[in-house]
Amino acid sequence: MFVPPRLRVFFVSILCIGLLQACANQPDTEVASTASDARVSLAGQWQFQIDPYKRASDEQWWQEQTDTSNWDKIAVPGVWDTYDRYSDYMGDAWYRTEFIADKSWHAQQVRLVFDSVYHDAEVWLNGQYLGENKLGFMAFDFDVSNHLRLGSNNTLIVKANNRFRRGAVWNWGGIRRPVYLDIRPQTHISKVYVNAQPNLATGSAKINLKAFLANLSEKPVSVTADFSVMRDGELVAHYPGEKALTIAAGESAELEKQQVLAAEKVALWHFNHPNLYHIKTTLRIDGEAVHQHKDRFGIRKVEVKDRKFYLNGEQVRLVGLNMVPEDRFDGNALPLSRIKEDVDLLKTLNANFARLSGPALPKEYLDYLDEVGFLVVEEVALWGKDSLVDPDHPLPKEWLERLVSDNYNHPSVVARSVGNEIGDLTKNPKVMEYVEGAIKHAKELDPSRLAVYISYSADYQKDDPSRFSDIVMFNKYNDHEERLKVVDSYYPEKPIFFSEIGTRLDGVDPNESVLDVEALMGPLRNYPYLIGTSHFAFNDYRSTWYDEKPSWTTDFSQNRAWGVLTSYRNKKRSFTKLQKFYSPLEVFDLDSRSGQTLIHIRSRSLDSFPAYTMQGYRVVWQAFNDQGESQAIGQFSLPSLKPGDTAPSYTLPYSGDYATLKVSLLAPKGYVAHEIRHDKRIAPAARISSTHVSIDTIRVHFERSPLAREYQLIATAADGKVIEGKATINSFAEVSGLEPQAEYDLQLIAINDAGKSQFSDTPVKVSTAPNELPPIIWATEGKRDAFHIGFSVDKQDFGFEIQYGLEPGEYSHKHIIQTRGATRVPAIKAGATHYFQLRRLITGTIDSDWSPSHKVVLQGLDGLLPPENTLALTTETGLLIQLTPVRSATGYRIEATSQDGETLTMDSSLAYSPYITVDGAQWKNVNDLRIATLNEQGQLGEFSSVQSVTGSK
């Protein structure tokens, strides 16, 4: 939270250096619930009205008596662009809601908090103007203690404007993050800064604490503050308050303490071992606890020296991806389940360091990065030719200060950028002064983190703002090796990181991915001063950017296809390519030449990237039969591997027959980091479920075949001519270049490494016709009161028609949309299963055929279903649970009964990893092992049993 200088602040510093654990036996008194913070969510359906003609000023829409009977209703948090009727709207939009203020708040401070409104916002409460915010990705708040009608109704009105747009990204409009009332005592802790730096020589850690205190009462108060540090629920240390501090009425104060945590209490935070500590700060008046503040932090050390990057004293070479944090169903109001899915997929790609997003990430995002381990550069997102690139402009300075204030304690944040691609002196003549001053200010605000600038001009502008940056962070989309050498010649003393690297768009169709990862980044591994790369991008995103280069022009669906994932999170071919390239293993092979199956493993050396010590990794192998069913499984732990180390060869302890063998490298938290497989037998043929034709093309949909990796459609004409379609990873296949109104025999071939499936004795007979193919349904997602559809768009499409109902084939509702690429369909019945079809409305021809019928399951009131395909393997440290992740999950609860009859419970925050590690010897021989899914609201669904298997070792 950014605390503006509304109150005169005086500084009180109490330095006390000593062993923190010496006081660990001191009491840790809990604060009474009446003195703890309370949060009242204002989420829900708000009234909504756009104002394209600026009527609001004349009609005074901020007044309570304004007639809102004809206003719409939309969800908060959310963005209006996900509703078809507002999908392209840009300008002012007004929100209104009402709430009751509790009488008990009369002696409290009540803050009205907006975690983000895009982009400009103005706020009124009960007709009174509270203020504005012009930093649309940042949180802001107002003290409304003296504006509330306690015990009665209050009217809150917000005007949002999304006119502001950065680059090629979509300017999603609205109240995109949570809104809530934060209630706390008048004398309270506003925030606590924790700067935890390890002493790598002794193993101890210096903990610098700074508590920001406020006294909003009408009397001076004498306070003390004590700090409790915990890890994994256990008290690590307690530091009691000593000398009392007097805070005058209406004033603020800062209380600073410096402590040392002994080596045996220190567990370092690392991207593969994200050890977190909790700190609980208690404020007392006359010994009585009046307020408590809780937060998390990590102990880690980041250094740049000798053109190398060090984490906790180890030289590492790192890899990452950039992302635009949005999707086509939620815009940039991503729910926690999507945030977790994205981060889990980033970790599966072995990403560990990036300027992940230019715009500030929400707290929930950074919290999860802290939990799973990721080094991130956050940014004051100036871009291109920008009037804010001015050392005298106050807004970038405020932006930076709010970033530091909001995110000071996140161990994932290791650097701050003061701008992106603003260095061209012909466009921003004041950029040198701005970057120099901003980086200096960043280091003054937080000397524990690196301060950087993201450049596009470092290779053609010898005097570039990069000279002020701790690392030359460099974006480039062509001639990477050549341009890297130029930057090296300009900055021979600095390490270089490709903060964005790419070439061309990668295709909206997952099968049409063109990214050649090895050609793009392989040669760069030979330059030791390059500490790593970050591919642009993780995901496709909505855009209307049309470029002079066809390879950079956005698709008609408005999905800008830079990603290795689509806007709907379908994996492209490039996903597995990048995962393998970013693997910490240089060698991961199966060798059956001796008659036994051996697994060979060698880590990448520091002459390559990524490169770091691999600790806590394990390998899981699994054999499958012809039906794709698991028939044997096992796991083993890898020894610690320093860069370039070779692990002992491992002999697979399984001599039975199998159709496919899959071997997975698991990162310490359970993410699949690298996967190899051996197909011994050809996959069974896939079954065609529907066909569609045009004048020269046939498309089929099919049920996937066990063991298949790809599929291919083959058409045979009456004269025996064979036309082969392109191999595909999609759930549909096409063959083109056919004769009009001709009959063909169709064969759908399943493909794996053992070869292609055999032709069926009874091929499907289909004739081409002057029809139009339906749109491709890329994805669906059910919410509580609506469902979303992601679909393809062609050049001539001017609209789409949808029909839907509650029974298959019975479509009671129908309407036309003109949105492109995605639509939100209101539910006929909340929580019910829906069925739909979609067709194209095409300029200059007939309407297309209807798509195959699709089923969408909406979210019900009883929580999410438990995961399927669950197995539990006993490991050296506990259990390894295999599962199929559940869509919209935010985590899982695992329960069991110990040998002593005790109920064991463990919550996993991982949502989209196919493996969960459960540590603890008490889990090794449990009974009644079961698992349930947690949803967005933290609601627990029903439990299902987990089968325990005896894995071969």
N, C-alpha and C positions, 0 to 999 in steps of 0.2 A: 504494500500500500504506500503510495506517495503521500508524504505529510507536508503540505505547503507551509510556508513560514507565517502562519496566522498568529502564532503566539511567540512571545519573546522567549528564547531558549537560553538557559545558562547551563554551563557544563560542569559536571562534578566528576572527577576521575578518581577512582580508588584502585590502585594497583596492588595486587597481592599475588606474588609468585610463590607457588608451593605445590606440593603433590596433591592433586585433586582427590585421589583415592584415600588420602589420610582422613578425610571427613566423610567417607562413604557410609558410616554407621549412624549419621545424623538423621533425625526424623524427616519424613517427607509428607507433611500434612496436606491433605487434599483441600481445595477451596470448596466452600459450600456452594451448592448449585445455584443459589440465588445471586452469588457474586461472580459466577462464571459467564463467559460470553454466551449469548443466545443468537441464533440466526433464524430469521423468518423469511422463507422463500416467497417471492412474488411471481413465481413461474405460473404459467397457465395460459388461458385464452384471453388475450387483451383485445379491446376494440381497436380498429385500425382504419385509417383513411389516407389515401394518397392526396397530394395537393399540387398537381402539375401547373395550375394557373394562379398559385399564390393567393388563394381566397382566405387562408387562415388568418392573415394579418388583419384584414378588414372585419372578419367575423369573430376574431378573438377566440380561436379554438382552445386556447389555454384556460379559458374561464370554465368554472364548474357547471354553469347553466347552459353551456353549449349543447345544442340538440345533436345527439350522436345516434339517434334511432336508426339511421340508414348506414351507419358505419359497418364495416366488415369485422370479422374476428379472425385473428391468426395467433399462432403459438409464440410464446416468449419463454425461454430463449428460442431464437430461430431467425431466419432471413426471409424476406418477402419474395425473393426471386425463385424460391422453390415452389411457389404457387403459380399455376399456369397464367392466371389473370394478371400477375405482376412480374412475370418472368423477365421482362426487358425494361422494367420501369427504373428511371433514374431521376432523382429529385427529392423534394421534401415528402416525408410521410409522417403521420401523427399516430401515436399510441396513447391509449387511455386505460387505466385500471383503477379499482378501488380496493381499499383494505381497512380493517379495523385496527386501531392502535390500542394496545392493552393499557389499562390504567396503571399497572405496576411499573410502567416505564418512566414514571414521573421523575424519579431520582436517578435516572440512567442517562448515558449518552446514547443516542440513536443515530446511527449513520445509514444513509441510503447509498448502497453500493451497486455500481454497474461494472461488471467485469469486462464488458466491451460493448460499445454501440458504434456501428460503422456508418459514416466516418465522423461526421460532425453531429453533435447532439446538443439540444437545449432541454432543460427540465423545469417543470412547474409542479408545485405541491400545493393543493388547495388554493389555486389561483395565484400563488406567490412564485415569482421567478427565483429559482435556486442558482442557476449558472449554466455554463456551457463546457463542452470538451471538444477539442479539435484534433485529438490523437486517437483515431478510431480503433486501433488495436490494443489500446492500453485501458486498464481499469481506472475508474475515478469514483469519487464519493462526495457526499454532502452531509454535513452535520444538520440533521433535521429535528433535533431535540426540542427546539423552540417553535417549530412549525407544525407540530402534530396536534390533532384534536384527540386527546386521550379518551378512550372509552367510546368513541364514535367513529363515523366513516371518514376516510381521507381519500382524496382524488389525486392521482398521480398522472401527469401528462408528459410525454416525451416527443420531441420533434427530432427525427433522424434524417440525415441527408447523405446520399451515397454518390454525390457528384465527383468526388475525388477518386482518381484511378491511377494506379502505378503500373506502367508497362503493359504486358500482355495478359495480366490476370484480370479476372472478373471482379467488379466492384459490388459484391454482395451487400445488400442494404438491410439495416435493421438492428434490433436489440439481439445481438448474436450470442451473447454469453449470459450467465445467470444474473438476475437482479434480486437483491435481498436487503433486508433490514438487519443491521448488526447492532446488537444491544449489549452494552457493557457498562461497568460502574463509572461514575464521574472521575474517580481517581483510578487510573488504569495503566497498563503497559501497552503502548501503541505498537511496538515491534521490538524484535531483538535481533541484532546482527551477531553471527558467529563466524569467526575467521579461524579455522583449524588447520594448522600447518605442522606436518610431521618433521621431527629431527631424524633424518635417515641414518645418521651415524649411531645414535643412541636408541632409536626405536620409540622414543617418547614423542609427545605432540604438545605444542603450545596452543592453548585455546584462548583466544581473545573474544570477550563477550562485551557487547554494548547494548544496554537496555534503554529504550526511549520511553520516558514516563510522562504522564500528563495529569494535571490536577485541574479539572473543570469546575470544581466546587467553589463556593464563595468564601471558603476559609482555607488558610494554610494547613498543610498536613505534614506530619513527620513519618517517613516511610523507610522500610528496609526491603531488600529484595534478595531472595536466595534462588539458587540454580540447582536443578537436579539433571544429571546426564544419565540416560539409559540406552541400552542396546539389547535388542531381542527380548524386551520386556523386563530385563534385569537392571537394577540400579548399579551403574558403574561408579558414579561419584556424586557427592552432594557438597555444595559450597554454600554455607549459611550466610545470611545477611549480617553485617557487622555494624559499623557506624550508621546511625540514622541520618537520613537526608530530609531536609525540610524543603517542600515545594510550595511556593506562594500561590494564593488563589489565582486561578486563570493562567497559570504558567506551566511550562514544560521543563524537563531536565533529562540529562543523559547520565547513565551510570555505567562505568566501564570497569571491567575486571579482566585480569590476565592470570591464567592458570596453566599448570603443566599436568598432563595426563601421562602416567607412567607407561613404560613400554608394554607391560603385560595387559594393559587395558586398551591398547591401540589396535584397531583393525582398519586397515587402509581401504579407502574407496577406490575402485578400479572398474573399468568398463566391463570386465569379466567377473569381478567380485565386488559388487556395489554395496559394501557394508555401510549401513546408515545408523546414525545415532539420533535419539530424540532428546530434546532439551525442554525442560519444563521450568519456567520462571514464575515465581510466586511473589506477589507484592503484598506487604503486610503493613498495617497501621496498628501500632501498639501491640505487635506480636500476632494480631489476628489477620488471617489471610483474607484479602479483599478482592484480589483479581489474580488470574493465572493465564499465562500465555504459553502455547505449545508450538514447537516447530521441529524440523529435522535438519541435519547437516551431515556432511561426510568429511573425513580427514584424508586429504590427498595433496600432492605437490606436483605442479606443472611448471616445467622449466624449458627455456630455449637457450641453448649454448652451443658454440662451435658448429652452427648450422644444423643442429639436430634438435629433435623434440624428445623430452623426457617426461615420463609419468612415474612418479614415486621413485625416481632415481634410475629408471630403466629406459634406455633408448628404445623408441618404438617408431614404426612407420605405419600410418593409419589410413583408413579408407572410409568413405561415406557416400551419402547421396543428399541432394537438395530436394526439397519438396514444396509444393504449394498446398498448405493444409486445408483442403476442401475435398468434397466429392459432389456428384451431381444430385444426390438425394437430400443432403443436409446443407449444401453450400459450405461456407466456412464456419457454420455453427455446429462443428463436429461433436457428436455425443461421445461420452467416455468410451463406449464400446468401440467406436471407429478409431478413436485415438489409440486405444490399446491394440487394435488390429494393426494399425499402421506401424506402431513402434515394434510390435512383435515381428512383423514382416521385415522391417529395417534390420532388426537383430538377426533374423534368419538369413539376410543378405550379408551378414558379417560386418555391417556398417558399425563404426564406433566413433567417428569424429566428423563433424560437418558444420558449416553454416547452414543448418537444416532448413531454416525459413528466414526470409527477409523480415516479414512482419513478425511482431512479438507473438510467441506462443502462449496460450493460456496456461494458468497455473496447473491444471490437471495434466497437461501435456508434460510440463517440466517435472512434475511430481513423478510421473511414470518413467521418464528418462532417468531420474535419480534412482528409481527402484531397480531398473533392469540394466543400467550402465550404458551411458552414451555421453561423449564429450561434445558440447554444443557451443557455437559462437552465436550470441544474440546480437541484435543489430538495431541501430537507429536507421530505419529503412528509407533513407534518401536514395534517389535513383535518377540517373541520366541528367538531363538539363533541368535544374531544380532551383527555384528561387530561395529555398531554405539553405542552400549551400552558401552560407554567409556567417562569418564569425560573430557578427553582431545581432543575428536573428535569435530571439529568445526561445523559439519553439524546439529546435534540435537540442538545445541545452536541457530544457525541461524533459524532453523525451528520454535523453540519456539518464538524467537523475531519477526519473520514475522507473526505468529499467533496473537500475542499481538498487533502488529502494525495494522494489517488488520482489526481486529475485536474488538478493544477496546471499541467501543461505543454500541455494541449490548447488550441490557439488557437480552436477552435470554441466553447469555454465562455467567454462574455463576461459572464455575470452569475450570481449565486446567489440563490435565493429561500429564505426561512426558513419558508415555510408557505403553504398554499393555503386560502382561504375560511375562515379561523379567526377573523376579526375581529369577529364579533358579540359585543358586551360582555355580553349576557344569557346567552350560552352559555359563553363563555370569559372570565371576569372579569379574568384576569391577562394578557390578550393584549397590552395596550399595553406593559407592562413586558417581556414576552417578546420581542416584535418589536423594540423599541428595543434591547434588549441583544443579541439575536441578530444584528441588522444591524451593530451596532458590532463584535461579535466577528468577523463575516465580513470586515469591512474590515481588522481587525487581522491576520487570518490571511493575507489576500491583498488588499492595497490596489490592485492593478492591475485588479480587476474590479468591476463594479457590484454593489450589494447591494439586493435588492428583496423585496417581499412581494406575493403574489397575492391580490387582494381581490374579494369579492362584495358587500361592504357599503359601499363607498366612496360610493355614491350615496344611501344612506339613513341614514348615520351620519356626521355632519359631522366629529366627532372620531374618526377611523378610523386604524388602524395604518399606512395608506398614507402618512401624513405623514412616516414615517421612511424611506420607500422612495425610491431615486434616480429611479425612474419609477413613476407610478401604473399598475400592471398590474392590469387590471380585467376580470372575467368577467361576462358578462350574456347572457341568452337571450330578452329581450323589450325593446321600446321603446328600442332602442339609441341613436338620435339624441337623444331626450329625456333619457335617463339620462347620456349623455356630457356634455350641457350642464350637468347638475347637478354632476357630478364636476369639470368645469372651474371652476364657481363656487366649489367648495370648495378647489381646488388650482390657483389661477391662475398659479402659478410653476413647475409641473411638467409635463413632457410626459406624455401618456397613451398607453397601448398596450392594445388589446383582446386580452388574453391568452387568452381563450376567447370565441368569439362563435358563436351558433347560434340556432335557433328550436324545431325539433321533429325527431323521428326521421325518417330519410330512406328507409326501406323496405329490407327484406332482398332484395327482387327488384331487380336493377340497372335494370330497365325502369320501376320504380315510383318512381324518385327524384323528390322533390318540392322539392328545394332550389332556391330562387330567389336566386341569388347577387347579382344586381344589386339586387334589392329589399332584401336583407339588408345589404349593405355599400356599395352605390353612393353613397347620400347622405352617408356618413361621410367621403368623400374631400374634402369641402368644409371640413373643420376642420383647419387647419394644425398645431395642437398635438397632433393624433392622429398619432403617428409610424408607425402601422400596425395591422394586425389579424392574428389567428390563428384560423382556423376550427376549430371542434370538430365533426367530428374527421376524421382521415385515414382511419381504418379502423373497421369494426364490430368488436365484441369480445364475448366470452362474458359473460353476466350473467343474474341472476334478479331484476333490479330491476323491480318492478311498481308503477307510479305511479298516483296519483289522476287524472292527466291521460292519457287514452287515447293521445295523441300522444307520450307519454313512456314508454309501457309496452313492455317487452321482448317480442319475438316469441316464439312457442312453440318455436322452434329454439334458444332461449337466445342468439341473436345480437342484440346491442343495436346498432341500426342508425343510429348517428350519422355514419358515415363516407361518404366519396365512393368508397370501396372496400369490398367485402364482407369478411367474416372470412376468405374464401378468396382474396381479392385480385382478384375480378372488378371491372372498372370499371363504375361506375354512370353514368347520364346526367349526373349532377352533376359527374363528374370533368372532362369537357371544358368544362363551363360554368365551373368554378373555374379551370381552366388558362387559359382566355381572359381571365377577369376579372383574374387575377394576372399576366398577361403584361406585360412592360415596355413593350410597344408599344400606343399608343392607336389608331394607324392601321396596318393590315396588310391591304391590299386588292389585288384583281386588277381591272384596267380594260382592257376590250377594245373600247371604243367607237371608237377610232381605226383599227381594223383590225389593230393590233398589240396584244400583251398586255403591259401595263405593271404593275409591282409598286410600290405606293405604301407608304411606311413613315414613321411619325413616333413618337417615343418619348413616354412619359407625362411630364408636367411635374411640378414639385414641388407644384402645386395638386392633384395626384392621388396615388394610390399603386397599385402600387409605383413608386418613382422613384429612379433612380440612373444614373450614367454607364454606358453600354453599350459595353464594349470587348471586341474579340475575337469578336463575334457574326458569324455567316454565314447565308446563305440557301441552301437546296437546293431545286431544283424537279425534278419528275419527271412524265413523261407516260406514261400506260398505255393499252393497247389494250383491245378488248372483252373479252378473256379475263383482264384484270387483269395482263398482263405488261408489264414496263417496256420502253418503246421509245425513250426519250430521257431524259437526266438531265444536270443541270448545277448549278453552285454559284458563289457569289460572296461575298466578304467585305464586311461593312458597315463604313463608317467609324466612328470613335468618335462616339457620340451622347450628348451631355449631355441632362439632362431637358428635354423640350420640343423637341428638335432634329428637323428633317425631313431624311431622307436623300434624295439624288438619286433620281428615279424610274428604275427599271431596266426595260429592254426585254427581254422574254424572247426569246432567240436561237433560237427554234424555230418553224418555219412549217408543220410537218407536222400531219397530222390526229391526233386522239387522242380517247379516250372520256372520260378523266378526267385532270385536271391537279392535282397536289398540290404545294403550296409550304410548306416548313417553315423556321421560324426556329430555328437551333441556337445554344444557349448555348456559351461557350468550350470546355467539356469534351466537347461533343457531344450534350447533352440536347436533345430537341425541346421548345422552350419555347412554341411557338404554331404552329398549323397551319391553313391554309386550302386549300380545294379547289374546283375548278370541274368539274362533271359536264356534259359536252357531250352524252352519249348515255345513254339509259335502260339500267339494268342488266338483264342477262339474268335470266329467271325462275329462282327457286330450286327444287330438286327435293326433294319430300317423301320422307323415308326411313322413317317409321313413324307410326302413328296410334293414339291412345287415346281412349276415349269414356267419358262418364258419362251420367246421365239427361238433362242439358241442356247439356253442354259437350263440345267436341271439341278435342283437343290434337294437334298434329303436331310432329315433329322433322324437321329438314331439313339439307341440305348448303348451306352459305352460297354466295351468288352473287357472282362477281367484281363489284366496283364498287358493290354495294349498301350502303346505310347502315342501312336498316331493312327490316322485313318485316311483312306484314299478311296474316292469314288471312281469307278471305271464303267464306261458306257460302250456297249458293242452294237454297232449298226446292223441292219439286216444283211448287208453285203459282207459282214465280217470285220469291218474296220473298227479298230479299238481306239477310243479317245480316253486318255487318263486325266483325271483331275489332279489338282495339287494336294499333296499330303497335308493333313491338318491336325491341329491339337484341339480344335473347337468341337462342339457337339453337333455340328452340321457339316456337310461336305457338298461341294459343287463340282460340276464338270461343264465346261463352256466350249464354244466353237462348234456347236451341233447344227445339223440341218433343220430348217423349219418344218414343223408338222411331220416329223419322222419318228418312228418307234425305235426305242433302244432297250436292250437288256442291261439292267444295272446290277453291279456287284460292288458291295462295300467291303473293303479290305481292312483288316486290323493289322497293325505293324508293330513289331518290337525288334530288339537286336537279334533275335533268332530268325527273323524273316517275316514274310507276309502270310496271312491266313489264306486257306484254299478258297477257290471259287465255290459258290453254292450250286447245287444241282438244279435249283429252281430260282433263277434270277428274277428280280422285279422288272416288269415290263412297263415302261412309261413313254409317252409321246410328247414331244415339244408342242407348244401352242402359243398363239399370240396373246399370252397373258403377261401380267407384270408380277414379279416376285414380291412377296411381302417384306416388311422390314425385319431385320434380325433383332430378336430380343436378347440383349446382352446380359441383362440382370434384372431381378426383381427384389424388392424388400418390403416386408409387411411391418407397418407400425400399428399402433393401437386403433387409430381412427382413420387410417388411410394406407394406401400402398403405392410404391414407387415403381416405375418401369424405366429402364435404360434401353435405348433402341438406336438402330442405325438410321442415317439420313442420307439420301442421294441428292444430287444437284437439282433435279427437277421437282423434288417434293415441295409442295406448298402447304401441306397440312397432313393430319393423320386422324383416323377415326378409331375410336375404341368402343368395344362392347364388352359388358361384364355382368356377372351375376353371382349368386350364391351356390349354384349347382353347375356341374360340368355340362356344357352345351346349352344351358338355359340362361340367356343373356337378357336381363330385364332392363338394363341401363345402357345408354349409348350417347356419346357426344364427340365433338370434333375439337382438336387442339391444333395450335400452330407453333407450340414450343418445339425446340429442336434438341434431340438427344436424351431428354428425360422429361417425365411427367409425374405429377402427384395426383392420384385418383382418390377422392373422398370415399370412405367406406360406406357401403349400404348398411352394414351392421358392424358396429365396433367389435373387434376381437374375433370376427368370423373368418372362415376361409373363403376366399374369392377366386373366381375363374374369369379369364379375360382373353380376348383376341384383339389384334391391332392390324390396321392396314394403311397403306400409303395413299394419299391423294396427290396425283401427279399431273404436272402441267403438260398439256398437249396429248394426253392419252387417257386410257381408261384407269379406273381405280385398281390398285393391286389386289391380289388374293389376300384373304385373311391369313394371319400368322397361325401356326398351330396353337391350340388352347394351352394356356399356362395356368398353373395353380399357384396361389400366393397365400401363405398362412400368416394371418395377422397375430400380433401379440395379444395374449389374453391376460386376465386378471390373476391367474394362478402362477405366474412366473414362467420361466423358460424350462423346456424339457432337459433332462440330464444328457450328458454326452454319450455317444454310442461308441462301439468298438473299443471298450476299455479293457486293459490288461494291466496287471501290476507285477513288476519284476523286483525281487529282492536284490539290493546292491550292498556294497561294503558299508555304506553310511545310512541306509534306510530303504526307501522304495523308489522305483521309477515307474510312473503311471503313464501308460499310452492311452490316447483318446482321440476322437474326432472332434475338433473345436465346434462350439455351438455359436451360430450367428447371433449377434447382439449381446453376447456374454460380456461381463466385465470381470469374471473370475469364477473360481470353483471352490466348493467346500468339500473336504475329504474327511470322513469319519470312519472309525473302526473301534473294535473292542479289544483291549489288550489281554494278555494271558491272565492278568490279575482281575479282569472284569471291569477295568477302568475304561471310560469312554475317551478316546483320543480324537482331537479335532485340529484341523489345519486348513487355513484359507490360503489359496494360491491367487495372487494378483494377475498371473499370466492368463490371458484370455484366448490367444490364438496360436499357442505353441502345441504341437501334437504330443509333447512329453512334459510332465511335471515331476520335479524332484521333490521328494519328501524326506527330509533329513531327520535322523534320530533313531537310535537303536531300538527304542520301544515300538517302532513301526514294523520291525522285521518279521514277527510271528504273530500277526493280529488275526482276529476273526471278524467276520461281517464287515469287510471293507466296502465302503459305499461312497458315492459322489453325487453332488447336486450342483446346479448352475446358478450363479448370481447375475441379476439383470441390472439395468441402469439405476434403479432405485435401491439397489442393495437387497432386493427381495430374493429369497431362496426358493427355488423350485423343488420339485419332488426328488427324492434320492433314488438311485438305482445301484445295484450291486456291481462291484468290480471284481473280475475274475483274477485270482492270484495264480500265476504260472511259475513253474520251476524252470527258469531259464538255464540253458547250457552255458558254462563258463569256459 
